[in-house]
Amino acid sequence: MYKLLIADDHPLFREAICRVVRDGFEHAEVLETEDLESTLALAQQHEDIDLILLDLNMPGVHGLSGLIQLRNEAPTIPVVIISAEQEKQVILQAVTYGAVGFITKSSPREQMTQAIAQILEGNIYLPSDIIRASGGSARTSRGEPTVTARQLETLTRKQLQVLEHMTRGESNKMIAYHLEIAETTVKAHVSAILRKLGVNNRVQAILSASDIDFSVFHKRAPRLDD
């Protein structure tokens, strides 16, 4: 049974998220707070919380300060941002500061449920439509350039397919299903992708590859792992 903490000062939205969680995750225990102080207090009282869903705009929170404080005072509890904010730079900064995902409040109910499920499975969720919105000028949260053509050409065809699905915000389980391969195989491909692209984690890989036309590279890639 999951235990989730919803931190949002808007009663109607908090109630709506509670419904999404309870409908999507049977027997889930839901805690609610409306300011940063009570959120920090509950996080310290309930160290077994599986996920905190944090709004960026509520009493005691200024931008990403609430996320930073939660990561400092309750570092073992994953935090996902749920916000009306859709600025790509804010999303990138949230991930840089330790968020395990970013869900926009305008997300359809089903998409929100899938995003929460993906995070609870240990994956990171990013809104692929926003990540792709910057076009060719995309850069990672630390200012690193997008992946180069030479780096992409080192990937096998299957690795390219896995990377493409990663940029759509899919979890390893979803990628395994779509490509009809084992989840352990997907994990091995992800590790190889990170190494070949010279990035440290999945988020950097997704961000660096967000504006790639994969159809061009699929034609060139070797079939070493097909």
C-alpha positions in Angstrom: 0.0 0.0 0.0 1.4 3.4 -1.0 1.5 6.4 1.2 1.5 9.8 -0.6 1.5 13.3 0.7 -0.2 16.0 -1.4 1.1 19.5 -0.6 -1.1 22.2 -2.2 -2.9 25.2 -0.7 -5.8 25.0 -3.2 -8.5 22.9 -1.6 -10.3 22.0 -4.9 -7.1 20.9 -6.7 -5.9 19.0 -3.6 -9.3 17.2 -3.6 -8.9 16.4 -7.3 -5.4 14.9 -6.9 -6.7 12.9 -4.0 -9.3 11.4 -6.3 -6.8 10.6 -8.9 -4.5 8.8 -6.4 -7.4 6.9 -4.7 -8.9 5.8 -8.1 -5.6 4.9 -9.6 -3.9 3.2 -6.5 -6.3 1.1 -4.5 -5.9 1.3 -0.7 -3.4 4.2 -1.0 -3.0 6.3 2.1 -3.2 10.0 1.3 -1.9 12.8 3.6 -2.7 16.4 2.8 -1.0 19.7 3.7 -1.5 23.3 2.6 1.9 25.0 3.5 5.6 24.2 3.6 5.8 24.1 7.4 3.2 21.4 7.8 4.7 19.5 4.8 8.1 19.4 6.4 6.6 18.4 9.7 4.6 15.5 8.2 7.6 14.4 6.1 9.6 14.1 9.3 6.9 12.2 11.2 6.2 9.8 8.3 9.5 8.6 7.0 7.7 5.8 5.1 6.0 8.2 2.7 6.5 6.9 -0.8 6.0 10.2 -2.7 5.4 13.9 -2.0 3.4 15.8 -4.6 4.5 19.4 -4.2 3.0 22.5 -5.5 5.4 25.4 -6.4 3.1 28.1 -5.1 1.8 27.8 -1.6 2.5 29.5 1.8 6.2 29.2 2.7 7.3 28.3 -0.8 9.1 30.7 -3.2 9.9 29.0 -6.5 11.9 25.9 -5.9 12.8 26.8 -2.3 10.3 24.3 -0.9 11.8 21.5 -3.0 15.3 22.4 -1.9 14.3 22.4 1.8 12.4 19.1 1.5 15.4 17.5 -0.2 17.6 18.7 2.6 15.4 17.8 5.6 13.7 14.6 4.2 16.3 13.4 1.6 14.9 9.8 1.5 11.4 10.8 0.3 11.0 11.3 -3.4 9.4 14.6 -4.4 7.5 15.3 -7.7 6.4 18.8 -8.6 2.8 19.3 -9.6 2.4 22.8 -10.9 0.6 25.1 -13.5 4.1 26.2 -14.5 5.1 25.1 -18.0 8.4 26.9 -18.4 11.0 24.5 -19.6 13.8 26.1 -17.6 11.8 25.7 -14.3 11.2 22.0 -15.1 15.0 21.5 -15.7 15.9 23.3 -12.5 13.4 21.2 -10.5 15.1 18.0 -11.7 18.5 19.5 -11.0 17.5 20.2 -7.5 16.3 16.7 -6.9 12.7 16.3 -8.1 11.9 12.9 -9.5 9.5 14.4 -11.9 7.3 17.3 -13.0 3.6 17.0 -13.7 1.7 19.9 -15.1 -1.7 20.7 -13.6 -3.2 20.8 -17.0 -2.4 17.1 -17.6 -5.4 14.8 -18.4 -6.4 12.6 -15.5 -5.1 9.4 -17.2 -1.8 10.9 -18.0 -1.4 12.1 -14.4 -2.2 8.6 -13.1 0.4 7.1 -15.4 3.0 9.7 -14.4 2.5 9.0 -10.7 2.7 5.2 -11.4 5.9 5.6 -13.3 7.5 7.6 -10.5 6.3 5.1 -7.9 8.0 2.3 -9.9 11.3 4.2 -9.5 11.4 6.1 -12.8 11.6 9.8 -13.5 8.7 11.5 -15.3 9.1 14.5 -17.5 6.3 16.1 -19.7 7.7 15.2 -23.2 5.6 17.8 -25.0 7.3 20.6 -22.9 10.8 19.1 -23.1 10.5 19.0 -26.9 9.0 22.5 -27.2 12.4 24.3 -27.3 13.4 22.8 -30.7 17.0 22.9 -31.8 18.2 25.2 -29.0 17.7 22.6 -26.3 20.3 22.4 -23.6 20.5 20.4 -20.4 19.9 21.9 -17.0 23.7 22.4 -16.5 24.2 24.1 -19.8 25.6 21.2 -21.7 24.9 21.1 -25.5 22.6 18.6 -27.1 24.0 15.2 -28.1 26.1 15.3 -31.3 25.5 13.3 -34.5 28.8 11.5 -33.9 27.6 10.3 -30.5 24.3 9.1 -31.9 26.1 7.1 -34.6 27.8 5.0 -31.9 24.4 3.7 -30.8 23.0 0.5 -32.2 19.5 0.4 -33.8 17.9 -1.0 -30.6 19.7 1.6 -28.4 18.3 4.3 -30.7 14.8 2.9 -30.3 15.2 2.8 -26.5 16.4 6.4 -26.5 13.6 7.6 -28.6 11.1 6.0 -26.3 12.9 7.5 -23.3 12.4 11.0 -24.8 8.7 10.3 -24.8 8.8 10.0 -21.0 8.3 6.2 -21.0 9.4 4.0 -18.2 11.6 0.9 -18.7 8.6 -1.3 -18.3 6.7 0.7 -21.0 9.7 0.6 -23.4 10.1 -3.2 -22.9 6.4 -3.6 -23.8 6.5 -1.5 -26.9 9.8 -3.0 -28.2 8.8 -6.5 -27.1 12.1 -7.1 -25.1 12.8 -7.9 -21.5 12.9 -5.1 -19.0 16.4 -6.2 -18.0 17.5 -5.8 -21.6 16.1 -2.2 -21.6 18.1 -1.4 -18.5 21.2 -2.7 -20.2 20.5 -0.6 -23.2 19.9 2.5 -21.0 23.3 2.0 -19.3 25.0 1.7 -22.7 23.2 4.8 -23.9 24.3 6.9 -21.0 27.9 5.8 -21.4 28.0 6.5 -25.2 26.3 9.9 -24.9 28.6 10.9 -22.0 25.8 11.8 -19.6 25.4 10.9 -15.9 21.7 10.0 -15.7 18.5 9.3 -17.6 17.3 12.9 -17.3 20.4 14.3 -18.9 20.0 11.8 -21.8 16.3 12.7 -22.3 17.1 16.5 -22.3 20.1 16.2 -24.5 18.2 14.2 -27.1 14.9 16.0 -26.9 15.1 17.7 -30.4 16.5 14.8 -32.4 15.0 13.5 -35.7 15.4 9.8 -34.9 14.3 8.7 -38.4 17.6 10.0 -39.8 19.7 7.9 -37.5 17.6 4.8 -37.5 18.6 4.3 -41.2 22.3 4.4 -40.4 22.4 2.5 -37.2 24.0 -1.0 -37.2 21.9 -4.0 -36.2 24.3 -5.4 -33.6 21.7 -6.1 -31.0 18.6 -6.9 -33.1 
